[in-house]
């Protein structure tokens, strides 16, 4: 167990529970900001129309931008920034899934910031943020509302890249499970498994820490028990609330500890083949866990127990049962086990492996060191 120095960067206000959207409106009216940019996606607009209408009645100038329909690219961000600058906004709220929240975080950070986007990739490169920022998730997956991370696809090399900075932590986050009731089963599955990846990778991470372990283990318990329920019955508010909390716990893990090889190997799949982030992580999770578990059997055994495996046998035996449980969960969620089922050809193996090896920001966290042949081996098992 590592007791090294660790710092947590979290929203100044975190509101969780049914009705949190209304709390945001009340809080915003008390901030003194008056020109709000709302970033969202078209399906979310009917859910927030009434709230935005009340804010307009109170004198807030609201600019609604509902064009965030995919994981943001550098060019997408530049277009959003142009719209935000034209609106002369002094505040930004993202209301949507992880793509919307990441876009909102980056717009708030780069509005009136002279730094070019190319200078922001990596850790701690962002120099300032002047705009107020709030995040309201409508999926239970990325945990972006509570993390210092945002992801952009750089079209220059078809690679997803991270911007990591305490300045990307929102001023306030509002997690309202009511906003997730309309999610279709496929999105529920992919985003829920993404959240599960966050928690598992945080707990098995080389830099795992007791301050974050509690979030990670409880997130695993909540997600694995409630994801099948929410997929089967999307209107089950108890399951939706549990997923929202599990996702939030995963987001709280991202800043101080972050993810590792699952995410590193998923980035090329998103960049080259535009496979949704949660789907790519879900496909990779069982194979990466199988590769890692002998390097930290005790940690992987604790993950397995949190997943529901009985504590019987050696740590490695328990860990193996955990991997099989994950395989079954992923399969039951309708996630394919083969990259070839997602349109990835084995001829891309070398390129994907080289791209994944470039994500050292995350690979350095992995409990077991990966050489390029290891990466190739993991990918190859999935064809």
N, C-alpha and C positions, 0 to 999 in steps of 0.2 A: 504493500500500500504506500502510495506516494503522498507525503505531506508537504510537497513543495509549495512555494508561494503561488497563489492563483487569484486572478481578478475577474470578477463578474461585471459585465456591463448590461444593464437591463433598463426597460422603459421606466420613466419616472412614475408613471401611473399604469397599472395593469388592471383592467376591469374584465371579469369573467362571469358569464352566465347569461341566461335568457333575458333579453332587454338591454344588453350592453350597447347596442346601436344607439338607443335613445340617450344613454349616458354620454356617449361621444358628442351628440348634438348639444346637450346641456353644457358639457365641459368646454366645447369649442366656443360657444357664445360668451363664456367667461374669460377667454384668453385675451380678447382685444384684437385678434386678427380679423380681417374683414374681407379678404379676397382669397377664397378657397378654391384650389384646384382638386377636383375629384377624379382620380384615375380608377377605371373599372372596366368591365366587359359587358357586352350587350345583355346577357341573361340576368345580370345582377340589377340592372336599372329598375325594373318593377319593384324589387325588394327595398329599394332605398328612396324611391320617388317621394314618398310622403315625408320622410325625414328631411330630405333636401328642401322640399317645399316649405316646411316650417322654418328652416334656417334662412331661406330667402325672405320669408315674411318678417324675420327679425333683423333684416338689413344686411345679411351676408351676401356678397357677390359670389355666386357659385358658378364655376366653369366646369362643366361635365365633359370629360374626355373618355369615351367608352370604346376606344379602338385597340385596347390591349387584349388581343385574342390568341396570343402565342407567347412562348418564352422569348423575352426581349432580345433583340440584336442591337449592335452598335448603331445601325442606321435607324432602327425603331426609336432608340433613346434620343437621337438627334431630332427626329420629327416631333417627339413628345416635348422636348425642350423648347422647340420653336413655338409650339402651341402654348406652353406654359408662360413663356416670355411675353407673347402677345397678350395673354390674359392678365399680365402684371400681378401674378399671384404672390401672396406673402406666406402661404401655407399650403400643404399638400396632404391629402388623405388617400391611401390606397384601400379599396374595398373589393376584394376578390381573392383568387387563388394566389399561389406563390409567384406566378409571373407578374400579376398585377402589383403585388406588394413589393417585389424587387424593383419593378419599374418606378413605383412611387418613391422608394427610398433613393434611387439614383437620380430621379428628377429633383427631389428636394435637395440632394447633396450638390448637384451640379448647376442648379439655378443660381445665376449671378456668381458662379465660381469660374474663374478663368482657366482652370486646369482642363486640358483636353482629356477625353475619355481614355485614350491610350496610356495616360500616365497613372491611371487609377488601379489597374490590375495588380493584384498582390495584396500584401498585408500592410496596413498603416500608411498608404500612399495619399489618401484623401486629406486635404489640408483644412477644409472648413465646410460648414453647412450653416446657412443663414435662415432658411425657411423652416417653419414649424412642420413637424411630420407626425402623422398618426397612421396606424395600420389596423385594418379590420379584416380578418380572414373569413372567407366563405367556403373554404375547404379545410379538411383536417389532415395536413400533410407536411408542408415545408417548415412550419414554425417560424417563418420569416418575420412575423410580427414581434418576435422577441430576440432576434439575432442581429449581430453586426455584419452579416453577410448579404451579398447580392450577386446574382449570376447573370452574365451577359454572353451571348453568342457573338464572337468576333468573326465576321464574315471573311476577314482577310485570310484566315487559315482554317475556317470551319471548326473552331474550337471554342467550347464553353469555358469561360474564365471567371474567376472570382474577384470581387472587390470586397475587401474585409477591412472594416474600420469601426471603432466605437461611435463615430459620427453617423453611422448608418443605423444605429439603434434608435427606434422611434421615440419621440417624446412621450407618446402614450399609445397603448395597444388595447383594443376592445375585442374580446373573443365572445361572440354571440352564437351559441349553437343553433339558434333558430334560423340563421342564415345558411346553414348547411343542410336543411331538411330536403331541399329539392335536388341534391346531388344524385346523378344516376349511379347505378351500381359499379360501372366500370371506373368512373372517376373516384368514387368512394374507395374502391379497392386499391387503385394505383397510388392515390395520395396517402391512404392509410399505411400502405406498405413502405412508402417513402419515410413516413414518420417513424415506423418501426426500425428502419435502417438507421435513422439518426440516433435512436436510443441504444441500439445494439452496438453500433460502431463507437459511440461515446464510451460505453462501459468496457468494451474490449480493446479500446485504444491504448497505444503505448503510453500516452500521457493522461490516462484516466485519473480522476481525482475524487476523493471522498465527498467533496463539496458538490460534485455533479452526479456521482453514482446514484444518489437517492432519486434524482429526477429520472435518470436513465432506466433504473429498474422498475419504478412505478409506471413510467411511460410504457414499458414493454408489457407489464401486466394489464394495463388498461386497454392497450391497442389490440393485443392478441385475443382477449376475451370478448371485445365488443365489435371488432371489425366484421366478423361473419354475421352478427345480428343486424348491423346497419346495412350491409349489402342485401340481406334478405328482406329487411323492412326499413326503408329509408326514412320513414316518418317516426321511427322509434326515438323519442327525444332523450331517453336515458342513455341509449347507446351512442347517439350523436354527441351528447354532452361528454361522455367518457372519452370518445375519440378526440374531441376538441381539446380536452385536457391533456391527453396523451401526446397529441401533436405539439401543444404548447411546451410540455416538458422536453420534447425533442428539440424544440427551438432554443430552449434555455441551455441545452447542452452544446449547441453549435459554436457559440462564441468562445468559451473558455477551453473546450477540448476538441470539438469539431469531429469530422468524419475521417474515413481512411480509404481503404482500397476499393470498396464497393463503389463509392462515389467517383474515385479517380478513374476506374475502368468504365463507368457509365458516361462520363463526359464526352469521349469520342463518339459514342453511340448517338448522343443527342446532337452533337455537332455535325457529323457526317451524314447521319440517316434521319435526323429530326425525330428520333424516338422520344416520347414524353419522358421527362426526368424520373417520375415515380415508377413508370413501367420498366425503364432501363435498370433502375436499382433493384426492383423486385426480381427481375430475371437473374441478375448477378448474385444476389444475396446468398443463396444456398451454396454455390460453388466457392465463393470467397470465404465463407465461414468454414467450409470443409478444409480449405487450404490453411486457414489461420489457426484452427483450434488446438493443434498440438503445441503451438508456441505459447499459449496461455490457457491451458486446459481448465484451470480453476475458474478463471473469469468466464470462459465459454460455458462451463457447467452452471455457473450462477445465472447466466442468461437462459439456459435451458430450463432451470427450475422456475424462473420467472415466467417462462412460456407455458409452464404447466407440466414439465417432466418430473417424475418422481425422483427424489434424491436417493438413488440406490445404485451402488457400483462405484467404480473409480470416476474421478473427474472427467477423464477422457471418454469413458463410456457414456456418462450423462451428457457430455457435450455432443457426442455423436447422435444421441437420441434427439437433442435439440435441433440439430441440423435437419434430421428427418422430419421433425415436426414442422419446421419452416418450409421444407419442400412441399409437405402436404397442404399447408396453409396457402402457399403461393398458388399451388395447383387448384385448390378449392375456390380461390378468388378469380379463376379464369385467366390466370397469367400463363403464357406459354413458357416452356422450359428451354426452348431452343432459339438462338439468335436467328437461325435461318427462317423461323416462323415470323420474324419481324422484318424480313426482307434484307437481312445482312448476308452477304456472300462470303464464303471462307477465303476467297481471293483477297479480301481486305484484312486478313489476319495480321500481316506484318505492319501495315499502316496503323491499324487500330492500336496495336501493342506499342508502337513508337509514340503515338499520341498520348496514350495512357501514361507512359513512363515520363512524359513531360509534366505531369501533374504532381510534382514532388511536394507541393504545398500540402497535399493530403497523404501521399504515399509515405511520407516521413512519419506519419502517425500510426501506420499499420503495425500490429504486434509482431509481424513476421516480415522480414525484408524480402522484397520482390525484385528479382532480376528480370530482364525482358523475356527470358525463356519461361519464367513462372507466369508472367502475364499471358504469354501466348498459350501456355498450357490451360490456364483457366478459360480463356476464350474458346480454345479448341474443343473443350469438353461440351461446349454449348452449341455445337453444330451437328 
